[in-house]
Amino acid sequence: MHAGRRLVLKGGIALAALASLPRVLLAAAWPEKAFSSTAAGQAMIDLLGTDQTTASDQIRLKVPEIAENGAVVPVTISTSLENVESISIVVENNPRPLAATFEISPETLPDISSRIKMGETSDVMAVVKTDAGIFSTSKQVKVTIGGCGG
């Protein structure tokens, strides 16, 4: 049997195994209520159980000062905090403020990069959940062309 055919067969078996899982299990961890919230504070409460964070200089948030196109705003977040459980991106003035959340496994470096949409000028907040608490930092991004339908 050719190696290519073997690879295709193994891939097909893996997809069949995933397809047999109940859809509830595949989407169980998705925080639908938090992503549906229209207020930043409520999104954080729905996601983390609180909207209170401690400002931290151990979180590095890299975003442009001016985003020429709000449809593709690059965001990079890293931290030197210990025992990071998750990193989230909250954009206060967006129609849906919770832009993204990433669960961080213990073996993973707490460093993420993504692109988000921004409808208008707003603070972008990096929220890091650790076993010691919830920490954050934020920066304002000025948007010249909105990305959320603007």
Legacy VTK file of the C-alpha trace (Angstrom):
# vtk DataFile Version 3.0
C-alpha trace
ASCII
DATASET POLYDATA
POINTS 150 float
0.000 0.000 0.000
1.363 3.436 -0.884
2.190 5.852 1.933
-0.140 8.494 0.472
-3.110 6.133 0.414
-2.354 5.025 3.979
-2.338 8.678 5.096
-5.711 9.327 3.419
-7.225 6.249 5.062
-5.939 7.246 8.510
-7.329 10.765 8.040
-10.705 9.355 7.024
-10.803 7.140 10.106
-9.969 10.108 12.352
-12.722 12.239 10.782
-15.226 9.402 11.155
-14.323 9.113 14.848
-14.879 12.858 15.374
-18.154 12.775 13.468
-19.436 10.034 15.756
-19.036 12.231 18.863
-22.194 13.966 20.033
-22.224 17.621 18.958
-22.832 18.630 22.568
-19.393 17.308 23.543
-17.660 19.128 20.704
-19.141 22.534 21.644
-19.450 22.058 25.409
-16.689 24.523 26.314
-17.921 27.369 24.080
-19.050 30.252 26.363
-22.022 31.253 24.195
-23.536 33.652 26.748
-20.270 35.590 27.114
-19.808 35.933 23.346
-23.451 37.042 22.950
-23.244 39.782 25.578
-23.496 43.386 24.386
-21.685 44.926 27.380
-18.009 44.365 28.238
-18.631 43.985 31.979
-21.403 41.449 31.462
-19.278 39.473 28.978
-16.531 39.201 31.594
-19.015 38.149 34.284
-20.422 35.490 31.955
-16.932 34.276 31.039
-14.974 34.632 34.290
-17.594 35.108 36.998
-16.517 38.717 37.687
-15.763 41.954 35.893
-13.096 42.936 38.443
-9.474 42.653 37.343
-6.122 43.705 38.764
-3.944 45.849 36.522
-0.658 44.105 35.747
2.575 45.227 34.141
3.423 41.548 33.567
1.023 41.443 30.608
2.313 42.692 27.263
-0.396 43.856 24.863
0.744 44.756 21.373
-1.857 46.544 19.231
-1.507 49.390 16.737
-2.206 52.907 18.012
-4.144 53.579 14.808
-5.910 50.824 12.879
-6.476 51.958 9.316
-8.933 49.119 8.783
-10.993 47.939 11.762
-11.767 44.660 10.000
-8.240 43.331 10.606
-6.612 44.655 13.773
-3.583 42.572 14.859
-3.347 41.756 18.569
-0.497 39.991 20.374
-0.659 39.181 24.076
2.013 37.543 26.214
2.595 37.393 29.939
5.163 36.388 32.497
2.449 35.605 35.071
2.573 32.077 36.481
-0.064 29.354 36.043
-2.060 31.047 33.280
-5.426 29.384 32.653
-6.812 31.641 29.907
-6.199 34.794 27.886
-9.129 36.835 26.573
-9.503 39.904 24.358
-12.256 42.401 25.209
-13.061 45.400 22.985
-15.248 47.732 25.026
-17.034 49.602 22.209
-17.699 46.607 19.943
-21.308 45.413 19.536
-20.093 42.082 21.007
-17.160 43.070 23.288
-15.666 39.595 23.853
-13.519 39.190 20.733
-11.690 35.985 21.692
-10.754 33.723 24.566
-7.991 31.132 24.627
-7.593 28.365 27.197
-3.919 27.868 28.013
-2.716 24.424 29.038
0.031 24.177 31.697
2.589 23.054 29.097
1.922 26.025 26.798
3.635 29.417 26.727
1.068 32.143 27.477
1.570 33.964 24.176
-1.202 34.454 21.599
-1.601 36.403 18.380
-4.832 37.043 16.528
-6.660 39.532 14.352
-9.880 41.069 15.575
-12.604 43.316 14.197
-13.225 46.726 15.701
-16.238 48.854 14.825
-14.870 52.090 16.243
-12.128 53.591 18.400
-12.025 51.694 21.676
-9.915 50.332 24.483
-8.657 46.815 23.791
-8.215 44.871 27.011
-6.086 41.769 27.527
-7.513 39.696 30.392
-5.359 36.931 31.873
-6.849 34.422 34.292
-4.404 32.611 36.590
-4.776 30.498 39.691
-3.903 33.660 41.672
-6.596 35.899 40.157
-7.668 37.815 37.073
-5.284 40.416 35.664
-5.524 42.876 32.793
-3.964 45.645 30.786
-5.468 47.789 28.055
-4.590 50.180 25.261
-6.701 52.458 23.112
-6.828 51.746 19.386
-8.068 54.496 17.069
-10.015 53.057 14.136
-10.254 55.046 10.905
-12.477 52.588 8.968
-14.806 50.431 11.078
-14.797 46.669 10.702
-18.089 45.725 12.366
-20.392 46.892 9.623
-19.118 50.486 9.794
LINES 1 151
150 0 1 2 3 4 5 6 7 8 9 10 11 12 13 14 15 16 17 18 19 20 21 22 23 24 25 26 27 28 29 30 31 32 33 34 35 36 37 38 39 40 41 42 43 44 45 46 47 48 49 50 51 52 53 54 55 56 57 58 59 60 61 62 63 64 65 66 67 68 69 70 71 72 73 74 75 76 77 78 79 80 81 82 83 84 85 86 87 88 89 90 91 92 93 94 95 96 97 98 99 100 101 102 103 104 105 106 107 108 109 110 111 112 113 114 115 116 117 118 119 120 121 122 123 124 125 126 127 128 129 130 131 132 133 134 135 136 137 138 139 140 141 142 143 144 145 146 147 148 149
